[in-house]
Amino acid sequence: MSEARHVRHVRHVLVLPDRDTAEEVAEALAERFGVAEEPQLVRDALAGEDDAEDAQWLVVVEDPDGVYDPAGLDRLAAEYEGWREAE
């Protein structure tokens, strides 16, 4: 009897301080991790803040096959003063 390997779809969310940084990280993802599908960039206003300067930017990476290394993504985000949210 053969066991089918179940791969769970993963969504990685990298939190960055500003849009320029988020765009740099999106480019680095293709270079370092071979991310083929362009990551989604999302502005995330901090709770209770209306000022655009207080917004963080999210880089959302779809990982349908669960192949991107979470520790590597953590390191990449940290290089740009950000972090990876665990989902």
C-alpha positions in Angstrom: 0.0 0.0 0.0 1.4 3.3 -1.1 0.9 6.5 1.0 0.1 9.7 -0.9 2.2 12.6 0.3 -0.1 15.4 1.4 1.3 18.8 0.7 -0.4 21.7 2.5 -0.7 25.0 0.7 1.1 27.7 2.7 0.9 31.4 2.5 3.9 33.3 3.8 3.4 36.9 4.9 6.5 39.1 5.2 6.0 42.4 7.1 8.1 45.3 5.9 8.5 48.9 7.1 7.6 50.6 3.7 6.6 50.1 0.1 10.1 50.5 -1.3 11.4 47.9 1.0 8.5 45.6 0.2 9.2 45.9 -3.6 12.9 45.1 -3.0 12.0 42.0 -1.0 9.5 40.9 -3.8 12.4 41.1 -6.3 14.8 39.3 -3.9 12.2 36.4 -3.5 12.5 35.7 -7.3 16.3 35.7 -7.2 16.8 33.8 -4.0 13.9 31.4 -3.8 12.8 31.1 -7.4 9.4 32.4 -6.6 7.7 32.4 -10.1 4.3 34.0 -9.2 4.7 37.7 -8.4 4.1 38.2 -4.6 1.2 40.4 -3.6 2.1 43.7 -2.0 -0.5 45.0 0.5 -0.5 48.2 2.6 -1.4 47.4 6.2 -2.2 50.4 8.4 -1.3 50.0 12.0 -4.3 49.7 14.4 -5.7 53.1 15.2 -3.4 55.0 12.8 -4.7 57.1 9.9 -1.4 58.5 8.8 0.1 56.8 5.7 3.5 57.1 7.2 2.5 54.6 9.9 1.7 51.9 7.4 3.5 48.6 7.1 3.7 46.7 3.9 3.0 43.0 3.5 4.6 40.8 0.9 2.3 37.8 0.5 3.9 34.7 -1.1 1.7 31.8 -2.1 3.5 28.5 -1.6 1.0 25.9 -3.0 3.6 23.1 -2.8 5.1 24.1 0.6 8.6 24.3 -0.8 9.9 27.7 0.4 12.1 27.5 3.5 10.4 29.4 6.4 13.8 30.0 8.1 15.2 31.4 4.8 12.2 33.7 4.5 12.7 34.8 8.1 16.3 35.7 7.3 15.4 37.6 4.2 12.7 39.7 6.0 15.2 40.4 8.9 17.7 41.7 6.4 15.2 44.4 5.5 14.1 45.2 9.1 11.0 43.1 8.8 9.7 39.7 9.9 7.6 36.7 8.6 4.2 36.3 10.2 3.4 32.7 11.0 0.0 31.7 9.6 
